[in-house]
Amino acid sequence: MAQVFGEHFSITVLAAPDAPTVLVHLAGEIDLAANSALTDVVDHLSAIAPTEVVVDLVGVSFACSTLPNFLARVHLGLPNRPALVVCRPTAKIRRLFDLTGMGQIATLRDSLPTSGPSEPNKGVRQLEPEDVAPHCPRPADRCGDQRVA
């Protein structure tokens, strides 16, 4: 497990050795301040080379173009172009996905996968919004575009 915490975000990567699926849990504000940490996650995933990446958005309180950019880098930038599953997005994040065409590279789900090839949370308690450290409110313009969530 790898964790990165910023002032307004947290990223947790759960990857079992030799497992084909990796779970990436994002929480807080996914904006330009998180971009460097998200780049490190993409580099980490490149080294692991999973066949599926599950991204859990249950704790995301704000997202701008940084989120779809990260997802595109995960899907298109990894060596074996893994399947990308995005779980528990808010209605506003779904709208962001519609606007950016992310549905063409990612499967959206209302819950985390619990069986089959997608078992990233086997033996791990599911993270819920109350599990995420509180973060400070921020102005909408920090991302350089409109506030989405």
N, C-alpha and C positions, 0 to 999 in steps of 0.2 A: 504494500500500500504506500502510495506517495501522496503527500498533502502539501498544498501551497495556500498561504493565507495572505491576502492583501488588506488594505485598510477597509475596503468595502466588498470584498468577495472572498470566496474560498473554492478550492478545486481539490477534489479527492479522486485518485486513480486507484482502482482495485483491479489487480491482475494476478491471477494464480500462475505459478510456473507452468509453462507449456500449455496453458489454457487457450482455446481459440477465441474466447470472448473477453473483452476488457470493459469494465464499467467506469465511466467518468461522471462524477457527480459535480455539478456546478451550482453555486449558491451565491446570493447577493447580487451585486451589480456587475453585469458583464459588459464592460465598456472599454475604452482605450487603456485605462489603468490596468486591466486584466490581460491585455494583449501579449505582453512579454511572457507572462506565466503560461498563457495558452500556447504560445510558440514552443515553450519548453515541453509542454504536454505532447504536442505533435512530434517533437524530436524523440521523446520517450516512447511514444507509440510506434514510431518508425523502427526503433531498436527491437521492440517486442514483436512487431509484425502480426497482429491479431487478424483473424478472418472476419471478426465482427466487433464493432465498437458500439456500446450502448451508452448514450448520454442522457443522464437524468437531470431534468431541469426543475424539479419540485421546489427548490429553494431559491430560484432566480426571481428577484424582485424588480429588476430592470434589465433590458437588453437593447442594444443598438446594433448597428451593422457589424460590430465585432463578433457577435454570436454566429450569424450565417457565414462570415469569413472563416471563423475557426472550424465550423462543420465542413466547409468546402475543402479546407486544408487537410482535415482528417481523412475525408473520403478520397480526394484526388491526389493528395501528396504522399500517401503511404505506399510502399512498394507493391503490395498485393491488392490495393484498392478494396478495403474491407467493406462489408455491409454496414450501413450506418442506421441505427435505430435511436430515435429521439423520444424520450418518455416524459410524460407528465408536464407538457407545456401549458402555459396559461392561454386564455383566449387571445390576448394581445400578442403573445409570441407566435401563436398559430397564424395570426394575421401577418406578422413579419415574415413568416415562412411562405405564406401565399404571395406576398409582394415580391419576395426575392427568388421565388421558384425553387426553394429548398426541397419541396416535395419530390422533385425529380431525382434527388440523390439520397434522400433520407426517408425512412418509414416513421411516421408519427404514431405513438401509442399513448393511451391514457394511463397505463400502468407499466410497471417494470415486468419484463419477461420472467416467468417463474419455472418454465420447463423447456425442454427441447434444446437446440443448440445455444440458446441464450440463457445461460444460468450464471450471470456474473455475480448474483447476490446469494448464491448457495452458501449457507452457513453464516451469512452476514445480515445483521438487522437492517431493514430498509431505513434509509434516512428520511425524515419528515421535516417540514418547514421549521418546527420548533427545535430541531436538532442543530440548526445553523446559528452560529453566533450572530447576535444582533449587529446591525451596521447602521451607520449614520445616513440620514437623508442627504441628497446631493442635488445640485442644480441640473436641469435637463441638458444644458449645453456642454457638459464635460465630454460628451461623446462626439460632438461635432455634427450631430444630426438630431432628428426629433426623438423625443422620449417615446418609447414604444410600450413599456410595461410599468 
